[in-house]
Structures are given as structure tokens and as C-alpha cells.
Amino acid sequence: SLKMDAVENDSIRKPKTYVETNRKFKRLTLINNNNNGKIVGLEILLISDRSLLGTKNEDDVLNTGGDDDDFAGKKNEETESESDEEEEESGSDMMSSDDSDDEQEGAKEGLKTAACAVEVSVGYLSDPENFHGLSHFLEHMVFMGTRTNRSENFFDEWLSRNWGSQNAYTDTEKTVFHFDVHPKRLKEGVEIFSKFFTEPLILERALEREVTAIESEFERVVNSDGVRMELLLADLAIEGHPYRKFGWGNRQSLTESEAYKEKNGARKALKRHFKEHYHARRMSVVVCGAEELEELEEMVLSAKAFGSLCVQEEEEKEEIDDGNDDDTNNKIVDEYVSQFERIDEVNLSDTYGQPFAHLVPSFVKTSQVKTGTQLTLVFQLSSKINRNYLSKSVNFIETLLGHEGEGSCFEALRKRGLCSELCAGVSRGGLDDTSISALLSVSIKLTERGATRTEDILFILFTYLRQIESLLSSNGARFYDEMQRISQIEFEYSESEHACEFVERLVSDVRRFSPENVLYGDSYWQRYDENEIREVLSMLTPENVLVILASSEYKGNDAATIEPWVKFPYEVESFKYTASTSDAQDMQKVEKELGFPSKNRFIPKDLRMHNEIEKLFPVKGNDSINNTTTTTTTTTTTTTTTTTTTAEREEVNTARRTRKRPC
């Protein structure tokens, strides 16, 4: 039987700014009890935000009685009118995007779009070995029509008439789809959108067109140094490891696969991938609309929307209809697909170890597009520790490595003219953050001087890490407390995001954080764990590092390896850290320069406004505590002073001091 766990608005930790704007939240988990025990199904987060309605009368905007057609008609008339005006306007091509946006906002009369996002917990690390890019391919194909709305462009055309847009992306272990639309049309949008996950056609005739689209996407990023770095890491991973997958996919990887060459093979592979992974137990849904939470819940769980996914697990999802598509032999395809079962979870971490265990420590030379030289150190960390959002031990180290003030690694490098930028951390998503491993990277943009003194840079960095470890007992808890307070302030006073950006971000947090912390998880520094931090530091050593030197001047040689997809050269050499430097006398001073940031005296403890303080501690008259009033008069001012207790005065003074500089 199907059951539902709910976490209500009052139990979800929210920023003060959301409370003030009356944003409300509800977290739902659908649970199916069958012969195999308790199975968690669809995960849902509902967001009610009345501010989406703008300045119009709320009842008029959300009225569903009879003016839906009027709304669509008005939009069409506006679009046609704008088009005619543009044709008549001789200088219309010179119109700036800002002007266009301003006109559109004016037309909306303050309305903001509502939004919905869906995450499917499968990404390109689950692609078959002989079909690189399959997950990305499927992301494209599910949008190519449904049994209910067969036109391939139906949703795009509908959104364009209703101030909306849609997009999607594929990552290592997730695929995210999202759209935004006029708040009045959210219900209809959710119903159309949900069909992509229950009855996509996956048309045979659309395959070649979407292969071309994927090829075009890849061609646009081949000159991105960030993409090249990820492809380099993929090629360096141990043979057979999921990190070697080519997640982007391109014409070569898709059309030269055995499945694509076989008759109906590509469609078979896509349908199988859909059946195995696109089901309620691997899906999360976030909806942000102007309706009340109860209406949003009914909207999402309607049989016309995602309610069709919430069926007992023994009931098989309806087969994907072909829509009378071409000459595809669908009986063959359907018989092939019917033998495969749904996959509840992909436990890659149980099967595979660290991706570079065979290679570290190593020194890698490669090319980059951007002029200059960059030194990147990549350390393999435990994924479990990285995803422990309550202790945030990895975030603690990231913050120290990225610090730029006195005592920092960056400051020591900068004052010696060795670098101009330094950034460090585990990126959210990509190969950096998976269930298998976490890759902490320290990327340093070198000066011309720094490019010839990499040994000095490595010496300063590893000396800094040793200093952090030695000073942890005396400074760690204090620094953690500062980060905890700063993060708390940033959370409490965070600005409201646009609904589309909001749901896109939160849909990946629904399964990452506990229900009550779904908003707060990224900001929650619950407890300082010195032992865990020391465990992280024990992994940031010369024995567990890939040192990658990327230069625009490197062109490779006959001994270089060629990366298979973008074709850039790289060389791998053995690496042994000797702590040697170009200037031993100067480097002897480094250890004394490095350490924790000094105590931050500017973190406020009370951010209440002045008038709020006065309400709590009003100036008292004759009925004051000691019934004593002193009046002082001068030629310009008259001041009334009331004697209060020392504790009250101190609290008021503290509040007034700390409100001067919010973090």
C-alpha cells in the first residue's frame, strides 16, 4: 500500500527573509510497502509563494474560471503586435536586451514566473561501456513528444505563449529537467511536463536530429579549459572505472556504438535506460507556485500529473508508445525492453575504488587554451566525509585554502610574485563530487616567475597544510565557530531567488539533506569534528596528489598521449616531493608567515534594527525601576535619560554596536 510522510512548513528551517515574504514549504516522501519491505518512492518539495502574483489582485490572477483562453489570446495578440512593431521599426535590430526585458516586465505588471523541476538519480556514470553519452541522449529524447501531446515541439511552443522556458542537463549521477511559466498556467504546465517521465515517445525519426544537437553542444565547449580538465581526469582514471565515461557524448561516441549501428538498436538502448532508471523511486520533484500548499500537493499528485508514477511497485509502467513511428518494429523493441527491471539505486561506491589510486603521485603536463600557465593539485578524498553536511569538515579546509588574507597560502605566494589567483575546493557536481570519490582541487594561476618556480609553490602549499594541522587544536574550534556564525547570517538574510533558479537548485538537495534541512543543509555547520578534519588533512599529502601543469605554450611531443575526444596532448611523469626550493633562505621564513586567519572581530551577534531594540527596551518615565528621571537641556537639544539596570543598558549598547556592519 502507498503511504506518505510529510514534513510541514513549521518544521522546515527557513531564512528570516522567506518568513517575512510568507514563502511556505512542505516536504513529502511517498512510501510503498510491499512484500520486499518499505520502499521510498517519489520525493517532493512544495513551495507556496504568493509574491509571484505581483501587484495584481491575487484572486483575479489565480482565477481559473473562464479567462484561461483570454489570457492565451492576450499573449498571442501581444506577441503579434510586438512582431509587427519590430518589422515597422527601422532600427529594431539595435534594440538592447535590457530594453526588451524592461518592456516585458512592464507587461507582466510585476508578475513572476512559477516553476517546476525534476531530478532523476541517474547520470552518465551509468552509461554502458560501449555507448558513451546515452544518458545525455535520453535527456534530449524524452522531450520529443508524448502519447498525450505527440508534437515534438508542443511544450516549447506552449511555454513561449505563456512567458515560459525549459531546459535540462545531465551530470555524473543525476539528470535534471526544469521549466518556468506564468503562475496562472503552472497546473497545466506540470501536467504536460509530467508526461515526459511517464509516456515519452522516443521517436525513431528524431534520433539523428538530436545526435546533431548533442554534437553542436559539445563543439561549443571544446575550447573550455574547465571541460578539458575534466576530460583529462577521465582519461587518467584507471581502466574500467566509471570516471572514464565520456558523459557529453558526440556524433562519434553515439553513432559508432554497436547499438546505434544495429537496426532499432539505439531506440532499444534508450527505452531500456528509461525503464531501468526513470521511475518514482529515483525521482525528486520541486514545484514553486502562487497556490497554497494544499493546492500544490493536489496539483502534483493528480493522476494527470506525477500521481501516475505513484503506483504500487508490482504494477508495471505502461510501455512507451511509438506513436505510429516510421517503420520501427516496435514488437521487437518492446520484447527486448520487457526483460529488464527497474534499478532502485546505483551503488557505484561499493564496486569501484578511487579513480587515480594506480597513478598517484604523478606529475602531468598538458595544454590549455587560455594564455598563461595554471598549476592544479588534485587530491582524492572520501565521498562519505565530503557529503557529511553536518560537520562540513571538507568545507572547513576549503575555506582555509581559499583564504587570501594575512597568514594564507595565497598571500605567501602573491608577495613572492608567484601567482595572481588561487581557488580551492570540491565543486558541486561533475567528477569532483560523486558517491565514489571527492576530488579536492587547488588551482593556482601562475605569473611568469611562478611558472619557472613550481617547486617553491608546492613547498609553500604543503607547508601551509602542515601548519594548519599543527595549529588545529588551538585555533580550529574558534575558526569553525566563526564560519558557523557567518554562514548562519548569510542563510537568515539570503535574498529570494527567481523561482526557476530556486527549484533547479533545490531539486538536487531533496535527497541530499534531511527533510527539515532541505533549505538549510548547505549553510548548516552543526558540529566541529577535529578528528574528521585531521582525517581530511591526512589525505592532502604529496603521496596522494596529481600535480597538473597546464600551459598555453605546451604543444606536446612524440611521447605525449592524445586525449580521445578533443585530441589535446598530455604527458604523465612520476612525481616525488623533495621539499626543495630555489631560495632556501627565503623559504625558511615561510612557516612563520603561515597559519589560521586572525580572529574576526566584526561578526555581528545581533542584527535587529534599532527600532526593534527600542521596542524591547523602551525609555521609561516616572514609573521606571527606581522612579528616577534626569532631564538635561541645552540650546540645541533636549535629552531625557532614564536609569535602567546595568544588564539592560549593556544589551542595548551591544545591539547598537553590532548592527553597524552586517556580514
C-alpha positions, -999 to +999 in steps of 0.1 A: +000+000+000+011+036-007+017+059+022+031+094+026+054+110+051+050+148+053+072+175+069+051+206+074+061+242+069+068+249+106+093+220+108+114+232+079+142+256+087+138+287+067+156+321+063+140+351+080+136+367+046+114+338+035+092+341+066+088+378+060+077+372+024+055+344+036+071+317+015+058+284+027+072+249+023+061+213+025+082+181+021+066+148+010+080+113+008+059+087-009+065+052+006+054+019-008+050-011+015+052-044-005+064-079+000+100-067-001+095-042+027+095-004+029+104+013-004+109+050-007+093+064-038+088+099-052+104+127-031+085+161-033+091+197-021+063+222-025+068+259-023+040+284-019+050+319-029+022+345-032+047+372-043+047+355-077+014+373-083+030+407-083+008+438-079-024+423-095-053+412-074-045+377-063-080+364-068-081+377-103-047+362-112-054+328-099-090+327-110-094+296-131-130+303-142-132+312-178-103+335-186-077+310-195-084+314-231-085+352-227-050+350-212-036+329-240-054+352-265-039+383-250-005+368-250-008+359-287-021+394-295+008+410-276+033+388-294+018+396-329+016+433-320+052+433-309+063+414-340+045+440-363+061+469-344+096+453-348+091+450-385+080+486-388+108+499-366+137+506-389+163+504-361+148+475-343+179+454-346+198+479-324+174+474-295+192+463-264+182+432-245+178+453-214+151+475-231+133+443-242+134+429-207+121+461-192+091+461-217+083+425-209+084+432-171+061+461-176+037+439-195+037+414-167+027+441-141+050+427-115+042+390-121+070+365-117+070+330-133+063+299-113+085+268-118+089+231-115+120+208-116+125+171-117+157+152-109+162+116-119+190+099-099+210+086-129+238+102-148+265+094-173+285+073-149+258+047-155+262+048-193+271+014-209+308+010-217+300+008-254+275+037-256+292+069-242+266+097-238+235+076-236+221+094-205+226+128-222+210+113-254+180+102-234+177+136-217+172+151-252+149+123-264+123+124-236+113+159-248+105+146-283+067+142-278+045+121-255+014+099-261-008+128-249+010+155-269+026+139-299+041+170-314+079+172-308+077+210-301+044+211-283+058+220-249+083+246-263+055+263-283+031+262-253+058+278-230+066+305-255+029+316-254+029+316-216+061+335-207+080+303-200+111+283-209+125+249-202+159+233-200+177+202-188+212+189-181+230+156-174+256+152-147+276+123-133+248+108-112+217+129-119+197+143-148+177+175-141+148+189-160+131+222-152+107+248-166+091+281-157+058+296-167+032+322-159+019+314-124-016+311-137-006+282-160+015+262-136-010+234-132-013+228-169+025+231-173+030+204-146+006+181-163+023+184-197+058+182-181+050+150-161+042+131-193+078+132-203+085+109-174+056+085-179+048+083-216+076+097-239+075+086-275+113+085-280+107+088-318+130+069-342+128+098-367+141+123-340+173+103-332+195+118-359+184+153-352+192+150-315+226+135-323+233+167-343+221+188-313+244+169-289+273+173-314+267+210-315+266+213-277+300+196-275+315+217-302+307+248-282+327+237-252+358+221-268+378+253-261+367+254-224+397+247-202+373+235-175+359+209-198+393+199-210+404+194-174+375+171-167+382+151-199+419+148-189+409+134-155+385+110-172+413+097-194+437+094-164+413+072-144+420+036-140+408+013-169+372+002-164+364+029-138+331+049-143+352+081-143+364+071-178+330+076-193+326+104-218+294+120-205+290+147-230+286+123-259+291+135-295+284+122-330+313+098-329+305+082-295+268+078-303+267+067-339+297+045-338+284+025-309+272-011-317+237-003-305+233+026-329+245+006-359+220-022-352+185-018-366+163-003-339+193-006-316+196+030-304+159+032-296+161-001-277+190+012-257+172+044-249+140+026-239+159+002-217+178+031-200+144+048-194+128+018-180+156+009-156+161+044-142+132+068-149+107+057-121+094+071-089+120+056-066+147+076-084+128+109-089+125+141-069+101+169-078+101+205-067+073+229-075+071+266-067+038+283-074+014+310-061-011+285-049-015+273-013+004+242-003-027+220-003-035+231-039+001+224-050+001+190-034-032+181-052-017+195-084+015+174-082-002+142-071-030+144-096-035+114-118-029+138-147+005+147-133+030+128-112+003+108-094+006+083-123+041+075-110+029+068-075+016+033-081+024+000-063+057-013-075+043-046-088+023-027-114+044-023-144+048+012-160+030+014-194+051+006-223+065+035-243+042+041-273+058+046-306+032+070-320+030+050-353+066+060-358+082+052-391+088+016-399+102+007-365+095-029-355+082-020-320+073-056-311+110-065-313+119-034-292+092-039-266+101-076-262+137-066-257+129-040-231+103-061-211+130-084-198+148-056-179+138-045-144+138-011-127+170-002-108+163+012-074+198+026-068+233+025-084+258+018-057+290+027-076+309+033-044+305-004-034+321-016-066+348+009-075+377+024-056+394+058-060+399+066-097+436+075-095+448+050-069+470+035-096+485+068-106+492+090-076+516+106-070+521+118-106+531+150-125+510+157-156+519+183-183+492+194-207+480+223-228+454+249-222+435+274-244+437+305-223+471+323-225+492+316-194+500+288-170+480+271-143+491+247-117+464+224-103+467+199-075+440+172-073+436+152-041+413+121-037+391+123-006+364+101+009+330+108-006+313+100+027+332+127+046+327+152+018+289+146+019+287+149+057+269+182+056+265+184+094+302+186+102+314+203+069+350+192+075+359+195+038+343+229+037+364+239+067+396+230+048+384+246+015+378+279+033+413+279+048+429+271+014+409+298-003+416+324+023+435+354+009+444+375+039+474+375+063+487+341+071+472+325+040+489+303+014+478+328-013+493+358+005+527+339+008+526+331-029+515+366-040+541+386-021+568+365-038+553+372-072+544+335-079+507+337-085+478+360-092+448+338-083+442+307-061+409+288-057+404+256-039+376+232-031+353+203-042+330+215-069+293+206-066+287+181-093+309+167-121+337+143-113+346+163-082+315+152-062+302+117-067+292+088-045+326+071-054+350+099-046+355+136-039+383+154-057+396+185-039+414+207-064+437+236-057+441+257-088+468+284-090+471+309-118+509+314-121+528+345-130+558+342-154+580+340-124+558+313-108+558+292-140+596+287-135+593+280-098+567+253-093+589+237-066+586+268-045+548+268-049+545+232-039+567+238-009+546+267+004+513+248-002+524+217+017+540+237+044+507+256+048+488+223+052+512+211+079+508+244+097+470+240+097+473+205+111+498+217+139+476+247+149+443+229+147+439+221+184+445+258+194+426+275+165+403+251+149+372+254+171+374+292+171+376+294+133+348+268+130+326+289+152+332+320+131+323+301+099+292+288+116+280+323+126+288+338+092+270+310+074+240+314+097+238+352+090+241+346+052+213+320+054+190+341+076+193+371+053+196+355+019+178+371-010+149+353-026+159+336-058+139+335-090+116+305-089+132+287-118+167+290-103+153+281-069+137+248-079+166+238-101+190+242-071+167+226-045+157+196-066+193+183-061+191+189-023+159+170-017+176+136-014+209+151-002+197+167+031+172+156+057+136+169+051+138+196+078+172+208+065+163+208+028+168+246+027+194+248+054+217+219+046+243+239+027+245+265+055+243+242+084+276+239+104+263+218+132+293+205+150+331+208+149+348+174+144+385+177+149+392+141+142+374+142+109+393+173+099+426+156+107+414+127+085+408+150+056+443+166+062+459+132+061+447+128+025+461+162+014+497+149+011+523+147-016+517+109-017+480+114-027+482+141-054+480+146-091+501+177-100+488+191-133+507+219-151+486+233-180+503+258-202+493+276-235+528+271-246+528+233-243+524+216-277+532+180-268+558+157-284+561+123-299+558+107-264+526+125-255+493+108-251+464+122-271+430+127-253+405+108-274+376+133-277+392+168-280+426+155-291+448+176-269+482+162-258+494+154-223+523+136-206+524+118-173+556+117-153+565+102-119+564+127-090+584+127-059+581+156-035+616+166-022+607+199-005+635+215-025+633+252-033+650+278-054+657+301-024+663+281+008+669+312+029+636+328+019+616+296+023+629+292+059+607+323+067+575+307+052+565+286+082+563+316+105+541+335+079+515+308+076+486+300+099+449+304+106+433+338+099+433+361+129+401+364+150+373+381+132+360+408+155+334+421+130+309+392+130+277+406+145+258+388+172+226+408+169+212+421+136+179+435+149+171+470+136+174+500+160+136+505+163+132+468+173+157+473+202+138+504+214+105+484+214+121+458+237+138+484+259+116+515+258+126+547+275+107+548+308+091+577+326+081+582+362+072+546+366+107+534+359+125+509+380+139+533+405+115+561+397+144+585+389+144+608+358+171+632+348+164+660+322+193+679+306+186+709+284+209+728+261+204+755+235+201+729+207+188+696+222+167+682+250+175+647+262+156+626+286+176+599+304+160+570+323+180+550+347+177+513+339+196+482+351+232+476+341+223+444+323+196+462+302+220+490+292+247+467+282+223+446+260+211+478+242+246+491+237+258+457+224+229+456+199+236+491+187+273+484+182+269+452+163+242+464+139+267+488+123+283+463+099+262+433+090+282+404+075 
